[in-house]
Amino acid sequence: MTAALMAIACALLLAVLLMSWRWRSSSQRQHEALQAREEHLTVALWGSGEQFWDFDLARRELHLLHAEEADGEPGLGLAVTSRQAVLPLVHPHDRAGLRRRLRAHLRGDEPLFNSEHRVDADGDGTWIWMRVHGRTVERDALGRPRRLAGTARDTTANRHADAERRIASEVLRSMSEAVAVLDHEMHFVAVNPAFSQITGYNDVEALGRPFAMLDSDSDGRGGILRQDAGRQHWQGNVWMTRRDGEEILCHVKHNGIPDSGGEINFHVVVLSDITEQKRAEQELRYLANYDALTSLPNRSL
């Protein structure tokens, strides 16, 4: 009887130990899975440059979560910080649009809440552009939205860059000089409308083709731009050939655009057709030095 009880006790002890080991293993796996998910979230937040926000509609409480390098120094690991924040002041010109988009999502007309608007995040009068994405993540017993969550990104720099590109594009389109952008192999990447007017090649015909298609050997200087492509700046008068075969004299300004390593990967070329100007100058010189009736040299010559 004692031996049987001992056997039962040993079996129960083994069962308890086995269950404890399985529980510890399961808990460890769950902990490792949770830690891995947190690491993935941290890396995703840091890599995207966005911050996570969580807004309680009933309490009007805003929580922000973002990842940054520990102590602000690279190589020391990533850390996630969470804080409660006040709702930032929205620019007066953007408030109506923000309310309209938010109400459309809360009514269920839009599955997502998307908005790009200006806010005074620090309360110092500096307006920055924020692009916000989110959705309803919690509802009350009546199905009304109670909590929103999503991500936000500062797009001020992108906005300024887009504005600069639009301004540069408008300037190029309005220029009377032909402007062409070439890659490091001297093939056309972009041209403005004046380029088509001066050379006869539209953008579809020019893009991807070499600059050599404009070469002329009338003055024995064909391909001079290719010869000077290694120089960052160059200018001079060069004879070139239009699409219809007519030769024109162009004043050429060439600027190489170096990258961060100093390599010139793009070239900007500005062409001005000075053919008629040079012909007028030659005619004036002729009239000043030769008799118009006899074509003989006059006293000034």
C-alpha positions, 0 to 999 in steps of 0.5 A: 500500500505504501509503495502504491502511494509512493508511486502515485505521489511520484506520478503526481509530482512528475505531472506537476513538474511537467505542467510547470515546465510547460507553463514556463516554456509557454510563458517564455515563448509568449514573452519572447513573441511580445518582445519581438512584436515590440521590437518590430513596432519600435523599428517600424516607428523609427524607420518610418519617421512617423509618430503614433497617436491615440485620441480618446474622443470622450476624454479629449486626451491625446497620447503620442508614441514615437521612437528615437535613438537612445540619448540621441546618439546613433549606435546606442539602440532605440527607445520608444517614448510615450507622452500625453499631449494637448491638442495642437492649434490648427491653422485657421485656414485649415480648420474647416477642412479638417472638421469636414474630413473628421466628421465624414469618417466618424459618420462612416462615410469614409473608412479612414481619416486622412488629412494634411494641415498646418499646426502650431505644435510647440505653441510658439507661432511656428506653423508646420505641415502634418499629414495624419492618417487614422481610423476608429479603433474603439466604439461604445455600446451604441456603436458610436466612435470612442477612440481614434488611432493612427500615425502622423508625419511632419511634411513641412520639408516636403512641402517646401521642396515641392513648392521650389520644384514648381517654381523652378518648373514655371521659370524653365517654362517661361524662359526664352532660352533653351534649357536642357538637363543631361545625364552623365553620358550627355543624354537628354533628361529634360528640356523646356518649351524654348528648346523645341522652338530653337532646335525643332526637337520636341521633348519626346524626340529629344529625351534619351538621345545624345546631345551629339544630335545637335553637333555641326562641323561648320566651324571645326568644333563639333562635339565641343560640349562633350569635350568640355563635359568634365569641366563644371562650368563652360560657355562659348559660341557653337554652331549647331544643327536644327532638326530640319538641317538648318545650322544655327549659331548658339551661345552655350552656357554649361554647368555641371551639377556635382553630387555629394561626392563631387562627381558630375552626374548631371549637366544643365545646358542653356542655348541662345540662338544668336544667328540673326544677331551675328548676321546683323553685326557682320552686315553692320561691319560690312556697311561700315567698311565697304561702299554699298554701291561698289563694294569697294573698301571705304576710307575707314577700312 
